[in-house]
Amino acid sequence: MAFIVTDNCIRCKYTDCVEVCPVDCFYEGPNFLAINPDECIDCALCEPECPANAIFSEDELPADQEVFVELNQDLALIWPNITEKKDAMADAATWDGVEDKLEYLER
């Protein structure tokens, strides 16, 4: 099982999670992070570090977030790897908790 970045990361992109990842499996897009499921070792270190509560174990993924399994896999293949914490997006606090943000995902 891998961990999955979900909807609430969109337009927030907190990167606290990438610092604790022992296998550097996070990938960065313009306004979202993705986890490469083939690299994730299911260590669970990233999940509690996410200020937006946007990371879930694949086996605990809410049903309305299942589309993010394939999105994480696809986007991790085209986006650059990120291994160090960066500042969150300028308006992250405004977007944190907003539901149904998939339409705002920038590829």
PyMOL commands that set and color helices and strands:
alter all, ss='L'
color gray80, all
select helices_A, chain A and resi 7-9+16-20+47-49+58-60+63-65+67-76+92-95+102-104
alter helices_A, ss='H'
color red, helices_A
select strands_A, chain A and resi 3-5+26-28+33-35+55-57
alter strands_A, ss='S'
color yellow, strands_A
deselect
rebuild
show_as cartoon
